[in-house]
Amino acid sequence: MTDIKSLYPEELAAFMEEIGEKKFRAAQVFSWLHEKRAGSFDEMTNLSLALREKLKMNCEFVHLTVERMQESAIDGTRKYLFLLNDGNLIESVFMRYHHGNSVCVSTQVGCRMGCRFCASTIDGVVRSLKPSEILDQIYAIENDTGEHVSNVVLMGAGEPMDNYDNVVRFLRLVTNEKGQNMSARNITVSTCGLPDKIRAFAGEGLPVTLALSLHAPDDETRKKLMPIANRYGLTEVLAACDYYFEKTGRRMSYEYSVVRGVNDNAEEAEKLSRLLKGKNAHVNLIPVNPIAERDFEKPRFESLEAFQKLLVKNGINVTIRREMGSDIDGACGQLRRRVLTDREKGEKDI
Ligand code: SAH
């Protein structure tokens, strides 16, 4: 079965020819999928019934359905739990900012990177998402809210660089002018830091922002938080990030989840400053969002502020990420985990 929503326009044209149709039909179908957002082949009313039947026979129609939605009473942030065709569940988040609406998408069902503070990775990875499944998170949210989405961050469940080909394809589709037509500059891809993949990504000709999940200013501390740090040292990861900047001219973002007593003291702020000194970089401080399964704690407000001040004093560009939707299972993967646990309990009760 062809995953038709994951095809580029020229591939769709070739596919039409393969099934014995005229090439120009491809533009109509692409428009139904990516512009008019048809919910099924039956809605594609300018195609003959016979063609619609042929498409149903040959193609998988990826279309996410809303399993659950929670809206924050504080800031209107919406957390979606979507059901995939194969029964898996994924999370996405819709956020309203002054500069436009943003969606945080998942790139995998679960994750295999094992970051200690992250809820998405606790049960490992189930599978990677197809390009269409990443894309449809945005489409489904536009459909549900009736609002336009201008920005996307690949910061939901999953490691984008561990699903490299599908993520690159998603990026090319979401920036396609006949579809969502999103500006690459409004897209942020976040990675825990796979150096080879970062270098390859620099050569894709996609001027998106790359964010590295740094979280520590030295290998020893980083290893306590992120198992991937055992495989790649900071020197190697940061060299790949420098390469990304040189090649694309896009300023790097460095994410630093601040955990009380682990990476939040003045010495660490100084070390971090030295590490990033002279780089064209932006640091995002994120107070860690505690999850039930681990005992990591949020930093005290004073230490977070002091940490930021030290970075500023050292000439580092830094912001503290505003917390959104703190009343709706904020941290990554928590809503999915809660629903899965409920499901298991339900099954046992029967
Ligand atoms: N795998 C990618 C993208 C997904 S996570 C990556 O590692 O970057 C997006 C960001 O949220 C990462 O910086 C991640 O480290 C951070 N994060 C995950 N769980 C968190 C939590 N409980 N509190 C604070 N930040 C968290």
Boltz pocket constraint, residues with backbone or C-beta under 6 A from the ligand:
constraints:
  - pocket:
      binder: B
      contacts: [[A, 113], [A, 115], [A, 117], [A, 118], [A, 119], [A, 154], [A, 155], [A, 156], [A, 157], [A, 158], [A, 159], [A, 160], [A, 190], [A, 191], [A, 192], [A, 193], [A, 211], [A, 212], [A, 213], [A, 255], [A, 257], [A, 286], [A, 287], [A, 288], [A, 289], [A, 290], [A, 291], [A, 331], [A, 332]]
      max_distance: 6.0
